[in-house]
Amino acid sequence: MDSRRPPLAPAFRSLPEYVRHWAEHTPGRRAFTFVDHPAPHSRGVHRTLTWRRLDLRMRAAAARLASEAEPGARVAVLCPQGTEYVTAFLGALAAGLVAVPLYPPGLPGQDDRLSAVLDDARPTVVVTTGPALAEVRKVCESRAVKVVAVDQVPDTAADDWRSPPALDDSDVAYLQYTSGSTRTPAGVEITHANVVANARQALSAYRADANPVTCVGWLPLYHDMGLVLSVAAPVVRGLLSVLMDPVAFLHEPVRWLRLLAAHPRALSAAPNFAYDYCASTVTEEQKAGLRLDGVAALINGSEPVRPGTADRFHAAFAAQGLLPETHCPSYGLAEATVFVSAARPGEPLRGFALDRDALATGKALSARPDDPRAVLLAGCGAPAGQRVRIADPVSRVALAEGEVGEIWVQGPNVGRGYRNQEEQSRRVFGAVLADAEAGPGGWLRTGDLGTVLDGQLLVTGRLKDLIVVDGRNHYPQDVEATAQDTHPAVRRDRLAAFGVPGGSGERVVVVMEHVRTVSLADIDVPALVRTVRAAVSARHGLRLSDVVLVPPGTVPRTSSGKVSRALTRERYLAGAYAVGVVA
């Protein structure tokens, strides 16, 4: 049986050193459990690694990979979700190699991205599993790369492992490729020091550094938040991490809630849509017997975090004992490893109602929450062991509280830069505030817009996504929220608003999917379009040039599940939505 509280670990330079520590001091404790769902209504098959077993498999993988590549070479991880992903990733780090967290071929809509990332990363070795081996080899046919199935490496290979000489915490541990929601994916160089620091920052922010928790996650491990919260943080603190496949969650979201209920003081993360999805699809029959009063914290770390979603989620599961104070809106990005700021568990969610007209001019002024033109934003708490400033993106002057500008970050978790992009790295990772008293440079320009109110970071949108009409700023996620609330046939969080060139200025377009439960033939499209146009006009003072209704699955998404406005815009301009309904 596991004791409730793992002993404290001294500070180490890398994740593999933490694994070795826990294997020596708590060898029989559970480290990672993968819950497989082989059948549609499966309750889950558990597969567990103890710290002793994890250490053995990590060393075996490291020895095998080290025999194929020199220290510093890149190893692409194309494993399915599961414990093999964890051992392959940690094995690459233990061998002194640079891991590139990716996914096997066949992820819907992501094969082109996979190919582009492999071309950029140029790995020496690709590591996968036996079941995915044939597909991965096919992808690698045209590349001079060796393919290793980590689950086929024998345990005895661990005897050949030798710790790489002179491992420095400033060495690159892995390349975290950005999701590509606003630009071509780029590989962020995350050092051993970066990931250890960010894991500690996250543990502290969510109060898991002193209190025992179980990390429960379905986010893909190639995603920055999934990797840090489900692998790095539990490895640093010696916590149990319970994993499930994202597809298993999408097929039956109650599976995630059951795992939360089954593990005391569960800590988990999900994007905004997942909370809405659970609230709308989990049935009363599935809720029976479900107890969520032991959940420690639920992180909402997507763009945007909608206060209404948290309200709906907690109303849906209040009878199951879920406390509203468990909801923790958070902010982060791959360039900062992942976590930047977070609302703390146990504190009420801070919602802010802001005047829409003032926000369009760069000022965050309070409005009445019941004002239909108010913009509702969730506070993303305070920075977690790092510095955050709001700066004018043009003048680089630090702005006062309540002024909207670009979010700048500085801390030990900020990555080294983009692989093979020196000029872009200097611009993004080496920013200097214009204020003489602002201190040294080396600020990370996030490309995100936000402000600070009452000590809370509020994220208002992406700088590159901003829609400017007649000199006024409009945030696309704000327009999207209005559009999706106007009609039940509009699929939530599956729409994109963006600007396109027009004869007399920028025109505004909304491309949106209809829900799967209603066919296009059963929708009164002209009435729906009129409703959307009227709502956006009344709330934002915007005239929509085009409203395009498309089938489910048409609006492109990034590998992390976010809608890609840039790609949607590109496809719209190329005429790809001619088959949709345009009005």
GISUL-V445623 format. One record per residue. RES is the residue in one letter. PHI is phi in whole degrees, 0 to 359 (999 if undefined). OMEGA is omega in degrees with one decimal (NA if undefined). Layout:
RES_PHI_OMEGA ; RES_PHI_OMEGA
//
This chain:
M_999_178.3 ; D_280_168.5 ; S_283_-172.9 ; R_291_-171.5 ; R_239_176.3 ; P_291_176.7 ; P_295_178.7 ; L_290_-179.8 ; A_254_172.1 ; P_292_-179.4 ; A_283_175.5 ; F_240_-175.5 ; R_276_-172.0 ; S_213_178.9 ; L_298_178.6 ; P_302_177.5 ; E_295_175.8 ; Y_294_178.3 ; V_301_-179.6 ; R_297_177.9 ; H_298_-177.6 ; W_291_177.2 ; A_295_179.7 ; E_281_-172.1 ; H_261_178.2 ; T_224_-170.5 ; P_298_-175.7 ; G_269_178.6 ; R_289_177.3 ; R_287_179.2 ; A_254_-178.6 ; F_225_173.3 ; T_235_173.4 ; F_255_-179.8 ; V_259_-178.7 ; D_270_177.8 ; H_234_-173.1 ; P_289_-178.8 ; A_234_-175.5 ; P_307_-176.7 ; H_247_179.4 ; S_295_175.8 ; R_274_174.1 ; G_114_174.1 ; V_250_-174.3 ; H_268_173.9 ; R_234_-169.0 ; T_238_169.9 ; L_247_169.3 ; T_281_178.2 ; W_296_177.2 ; R_298_-178.3 ; R_292_177.3 ; L_299_179.5 ; D_299_179.2 ; L_299_-178.4 ; R_292_176.5 ; M_297_-179.2 ; R_292_177.5 ; A_296_178.0 ; A_297_-179.3 ; A_298_-179.8 ; A_297_-179.5 ; R_295_-178.7 ; L_291_179.8 ; A_295_178.4 ; S_285_-177.2 ; E_253_-173.3 ; A_210_177.4 ; E_279_176.6 ; P_308_-179.4 ; G_93_176.5 ; A_288_-176.4 ; R_261_179.2 ; V_236_178.5 ; A_276_-179.4 ; V_262_-179.6 ; L_245_180.0 ; C_267_169.4 ; P_293_176.2 ; Q_302_179.1 ; G_153_-177.7 ; T_292_177.8 ; E_295_176.5 ; Y_299_-178.2 ; V_297_-177.6 ; T_292_177.9 ; A_294_-179.9 ; F_296_-179.2 ; L_294_177.6 ; G_297_177.5 ; A_299_179.2 ; L_295_-179.2 ; A_294_178.8 ; A_276_-177.6 ; G_77_179.2 ; L_261_179.4 ; V_254_180.0 ; A_284_173.9 ; V_234_-177.0 ; P_293_179.3 ; L_224_-173.9 ; Y_211_179.4 ; P_292_175.8 ; P_300_175.5 ; G_104_175.8 ; L_294_-172.4 ; P_308_175.4 ; G_76_-172.8 ; Q_240_-177.8 ; D_295_178.3 ; D_296_178.6 ; R_295_179.0 ; L_302_179.6 ; S_297_-179.4 ; A_295_179.9 ; V_292_177.9 ; L_298_177.8 ; D_295_-178.4 ; D_283_-175.6 ; A_286_-179.6 ; R_50_-178.7 ; P_291_173.4 ; T_277_-178.1 ; V_228_169.7 ; V_245_-179.6 ; V_247_-178.4 ; T_215_176.9 ; T_235_-179.2 ; G_306_-179.1 ; P_299_-178.1 ; A_260_-170.3 ; L_300_-176.6 ; A_298_179.9 ; E_297_-177.9 ; V_293_178.1 ; R_299_179.4 ; K_296_178.3 ; V_295_-174.5 ; C_268_-175.6 ; E_304_-175.9 ; S_270_-177.4 ; R_243_177.6 ; A_279_-174.5 ; V_219_177.0 ; K_269_-178.2 ; V_245_-178.9 ; V_237_173.0 ; A_266_-171.9 ; V_295_-178.9 ; D_283_177.1 ; Q_262_176.1 ; V_281_-177.2 ; P_289_177.6 ; D_302_-176.3 ; T_296_177.7 ; A_296_179.8 ; A_300_179.7 ; D_294_-178.3 ; D_269_-176.3 ; W_288_173.4 ; R_229_-180.0 ; S_299_-178.9 ; P_297_-178.1 ; P_291_170.4 ; A_53_173.8 ; L_293_-177.9 ; D_249_-177.8 ; D_290_175.3 ; S_271_175.5 ; D_290_178.7 ; V_288_177.4 ; A_270_-179.7 ; Y_202_174.3 ; L_257_176.9 ; Q_261_-179.4 ; Y_283_-179.1 ; T_293_-172.7 ; S_289_177.3 ; G_79_-179.3 ; S_287_-179.5 ; T_234_-179.1 ; R_199_177.6 ; T_298_-179.0 ; P_304_178.3 ; A_230_-177.8 ; G_272_177.8 ; V_276_179.3 ; E_278_179.6 ; I_257_-179.0 ; T_275_175.3 ; H_301_179.2 ; A_296_179.7 ; N_302_-173.1 ; V_289_176.7 ; V_294_179.1 ; A_298_-177.3 ; N_291_175.1 ; A_298_178.5 ; R_294_178.3 ; Q_298_179.7 ; A_294_179.3 ; L_300_179.5 ; S_291_-177.1 ; A_299_-177.6 ; Y_264_173.5 ; R_58_178.2 ; A_252_-179.7 ; D_282_-179.7 ; A_249_-178.3 ; N_256_-179.3 ; P_291_175.2 ; V_223_169.2 ; T_244_177.8 ; C_279_-179.2 ; V_242_-174.7 ; G_210_171.3 ; W_241_178.1 ; L_297_-179.0 ; P_299_-176.6 ; L_285_173.2 ; Y_279_178.3 ; H_272_-174.2 ; D_303_-178.7 ; M_290_177.6 ; G_297_-177.9 ; L_293_-176.6 ; V_285_-174.9 ; L_284_-176.1 ; S_260_178.7 ; V_236_-172.2 ; A_296_-177.0 ; A_298_177.7 ; P_296_177.0 ; V_293_179.7 ; V_295_-175.1 ; R_261_-179.2 ; G_74_-176.6 ; L_263_171.9 ; L_284_175.1 ; S_243_-179.6 ; V_253_-174.6 ; L_247_168.4 ; M_217_-177.4 ; D_281_176.8 ; P_304_-179.9 ; V_296_178.1 ; A_297_176.1 ; F_293_-177.3 ; L_297_179.0 ; H_289_-177.6 ; E_208_-172.6 ; P_298_179.2 ; V_297_178.0 ; R_301_177.4 ; W_298_-178.4 ; L_295_177.5 ; R_296_177.6 ; L_292_175.4 ; L_298_-179.2 ; A_290_-174.0 ; A_279_-175.2 ; H_238_-177.9 ; P_301_178.4 ; R_50_179.8 ; A_286_174.3 ; L_243_-174.9 ; S_214_-179.8 ; A_221_177.4 ; A_200_174.2 ; P_287_-174.4 ; N_306_-174.8 ; F_298_-176.4 ; A_294_179.3 ; Y_290_174.5 ; D_297_-178.8 ; Y_299_178.3 ; C_297_-177.3 ; A_297_-174.8 ; S_267_-172.4 ; T_246_179.7 ; V_288_-174.1 ; T_275_176.7 ; E_298_177.6 ; E_296_179.2 ; Q_290_179.8 ; K_288_-176.6 ; A_302_178.6 ; G_82_-179.2 ; L_274_178.8 ; R_240_-176.9 ; L_243_-178.5 ; D_286_179.0 ; G_265_-178.7 ; V_292_-177.6 ; A_276_-177.2 ; A_198_175.0 ; L_238_-175.3 ; I_270_173.3 ; N_248_-171.7 ; G_237_-178.2 ; S_244_176.7 ; E_242_-2.8 ; P_263_170.7 ; V_269_-176.1 ; R_259_179.4 ; P_303_-179.4 ; G_297_178.7 ; T_295_178.4 ; A_300_179.5 ; D_297_-179.8 ; R_294_-178.5 ; F_296_-177.4 ; H_287_174.2 ; A_294_-178.5 ; A_293_-173.8 ; F_238_177.2 ; A_297_-179.8 ; A_294_177.7 ; Q_269_174.6 ; G_89_-178.7 ; L_290_-178.7 ; L_268_179.2 ; P_301_-177.0 ; E_290_178.2 ; T_280_-174.9 ; H_281_-174.4 ; C_234_173.2 ; P_301_-174.2 ; S_221_179.3 ; Y_226_176.6 ; G_189_179.4 ; L_198_-175.3 ; A_299_-178.2 ; E_296_176.7 ; A_253_-172.1 ; T_72_162.2 ; V_188_-170.2 ; F_278_175.1 ; V_239_-179.5 ; S_220_-175.6 ; A_203_167.2 ; A_288_-175.2 ; R_273_177.2 ; P_295_-178.6 ; G_91_178.8 ; E_250_-179.7 ; P_300_176.8 ; L_296_-179.4 ; R_264_175.4 ; G_255_-178.5 ; F_234_173.5 ; A_258_-175.0 ; L_242_178.7 ; D_291_-174.6 ; R_296_-177.8 ; D_294_178.8 ; A_293_179.9 ; L_297_179.0 ; A_295_178.7 ; T_258_176.4 ; G_92_179.0 ; K_240_177.5 ; A_261_-179.9 ; L_250_-176.5 ; S_292_175.0 ; A_224_176.8 ; R_289_-180.0 ; P_301_-178.3 ; D_270_177.3 ; D_288_-178.0 ; P_298_179.1 ; R_266_179.0 ; A_286_173.5 ; V_262_-178.1 ; L_260_-179.2 ; L_233_176.1 ; A_264_175.4 ; G_288_-179.4 ; C_260_171.9 ; G_69_-176.9 ; A_249_179.6 ; P_302_-179.6 ; A_255_176.4 ; G_68_179.9 ; Q_206_-178.3 ; R_255_176.8 ; V_230_174.9 ; R_230_172.2 ; I_255_-174.4 ; A_233_171.3 ; D_293_-174.7 ; P_294_-179.1 ; V_262_-176.6 ; S_277_-177.8 ; R_64_176.5 ; V_274_176.5 ; A_293_-175.5 ; L_261_-178.9 ; A_280_177.4 ; E_302_179.6 ; G_92_175.6 ; E_262_-177.3 ; V_268_177.2 ; G_203_-180.0 ; E_279_178.2 ; I_279_176.4 ; W_247_-174.1 ; V_228_176.0 ; Q_218_179.5 ; G_175_-177.5 ; P_290_179.8 ; N_268_-177.6 ; V_286_-176.2 ; G_296_-176.7 ; R_285_-176.2 ; G_150_178.4 ; Y_267_178.8 ; R_298_175.3 ; N_59_177.5 ; Q_225_-172.6 ; E_297_-177.5 ; E_295_178.1 ; Q_296_179.2 ; S_295_178.4 ; R_298_-178.2 ; R_292_-174.2 ; V_272_-173.1 ; F_261_-176.0 ; G_240_-176.9 ; A_291_179.6 ; V_233_176.5 ; L_290_-178.1 ; A_289_-177.9 ; D_289_-178.4 ; A_296_-176.6 ; E_275_-176.3 ; A_284_177.9 ; G_93_-175.6 ; P_293_178.9 ; G_278_-178.1 ; G_83_177.3 ; W_276_173.9 ; L_269_174.0 ; R_273_-172.2 ; T_280_-173.0 ; G_78_178.0 ; D_258_177.7 ; L_260_179.4 ; G_188_178.2 ; T_207_176.5 ; V_239_176.2 ; L_225_177.7 ; D_51_178.4 ; G_77_-179.7 ; Q_251_173.2 ; L_278_176.1 ; L_246_179.0 ; V_261_-175.3 ; T_259_178.8 ; G_159_177.8 ; R_265_-179.4 ; L_301_-176.6 ; K_284_180.0 ; D_271_-173.8 ; L_303_177.3 ; I_258_-178.8 ; V_246_179.1 ; V_233_-179.3 ; D_54_176.5 ; G_80_-179.2 ; R_252_178.9 ; N_272_174.9 ; H_231_-178.8 ; Y_270_-174.7 ; P_299_-179.2 ; Q_293_176.8 ; D_289_176.7 ; V_296_179.6 ; E_297_179.3 ; A_297_178.0 ; T_296_-177.4 ; A_297_-175.1 ; Q_285_179.2 ; D_272_-174.0 ; T_276_-172.6 ; H_208_-178.6 ; P_293_179.9 ; A_280_178.7 ; V_278_-178.3 ; R_285_-175.8 ; R_295_176.0 ; D_60_175.6 ; R_230_179.5 ; L_213_-177.6 ; A_222_173.2 ; A_249_-177.6 ; F_200_177.8 ; G_259_176.0 ; V_226_-178.8 ; P_296_176.4 ; G_227_-177.7 ; G_297_-176.7 ; S_239_-179.8 ; G_130_-177.0 ; E_286_174.9 ; R_261_-177.0 ; V_248_-177.5 ; V_235_171.3 ; V_236_173.2 ; V_250_-174.6 ; M_220_177.4 ; E_273_170.7 ; H_266_-176.2 ; V_294_-177.8 ; R_290_-173.8 ; T_280_-178.7 ; V_232_177.0 ; S_278_-179.3 ; L_300_-179.0 ; A_295_-177.9 ; D_268_-179.2 ; I_259_172.4 ; D_280_-171.6 ; V_297_178.8 ; P_302_179.2 ; A_293_179.2 ; L_298_-178.2 ; V_295_177.9 ; R_299_-179.8 ; T_295_179.4 ; V_296_179.9 ; R_301_-177.3 ; A_295_-178.8 ; A_294_179.8 ; V_293_177.9 ; S_296_-177.0 ; A_292_-173.4 ; R_273_-173.2 ; H_244_-176.1 ; G_68_-177.6 ; L_248_170.1 ; R_261_178.4 ; L_282_179.2 ; S_289_178.9 ; D_222_169.7 ; V_235_-174.6 ; V_244_177.6 ; L_257_-174.7 ; V_233_-179.5 ; P_294_176.6 ; P_303_179.6 ; G_88_-176.5 ; T_274_-179.4 ; V_290_-174.9 ; P_292_177.8 ; R_233_176.2 ; T_279_179.9 ; S_295_177.9 ; S_265_174.3 ; G_95_178.9 ; K_282_172.4 ; V_294_177.6 ; S_266_-179.3 ; R_295_-178.1 ; A_297_-179.4 ; L_287_176.3 ; T_298_178.6 ; R_298_-179.7 ; E_299_-179.6 ; R_290_177.9 ; Y_298_-178.3 ; L_294_179.1 ; A_276_178.6 ; G_81_-176.3 ; A_290_-177.6 ; Y_259_178.9 ; A_297_179.9 ; V_280_177.6 ; G_281_178.9 ; V_258_-177.7 ; V_252_178.6 ; A_220_NA
//
